Amino acid sequence: MGCGNLGNKVMDPLSIGLAIAGAKKLLDGANDLKDIAGGLDKLFHATESKPKPTKQKKPKTRTQQLLRMKAGDADYDDDTSISAVANDILEQKKNERALENLGIEIDNKFGIGTFEAIKAERTKRLEAKKEQAVKDKEKARIKQEADAEYWDHIIVILKNIGILILISIVCVIVGWAMVTFGCKEAVCR
């Protein structure tokens, strides 16, 4: 039972461990797959989410401490040290094994292939969600372009109205000046 794309990401081991434990706890009392759906959702979200940056760089587990002591790494902040890399790989393997065990438990309770079907359906739905997001983004871009074109048209109309009003004012002023200061006799000098 493979774990999909878990191998190329560094995961937050605490989140994944809690999600697996929660899914197993739900599995114990589950009568139907919908009873464990929330736990599986949290598990998949934890395995696919980016790890949160940790503020404390001191080794937390005994394995981390042993790896640092054996490798002779004194710097706890270095993510490229052999002990840090080894710890990440070991945690990843541990989480993959726990996820495989959970899949086996689900298959034993609900039938062989159930966990793979869950993962396949989830992958299909995630792809559909991504496609819908692309479509929504394209619709939003088209609407934004249409709105920009509409407002450009409104601005042109307002500018033309302003020009007509300005010309009308100039004509009224010229007419008033002609009437007021114009020649009132038959022959003007």
Secondary structure, DSSP 8 states (H G I E B T S, - for coil): ---GGGGGS---HHHHHHHHHHHHHHHHT-SSGGGTHHHHHHHHHHHHS-----S--S--SHHHHHHHHHHT---TT-TTSHHHHHHHHHHHHHHHHHHHHHHHHHHHHH-TTHHHHHHHHHHHHHHHHHHHHHHHHHHHHHHHHHHHHHHHHHHHHHHHHHHHHHHHHHHHHHHHHHHHHS--SSS--
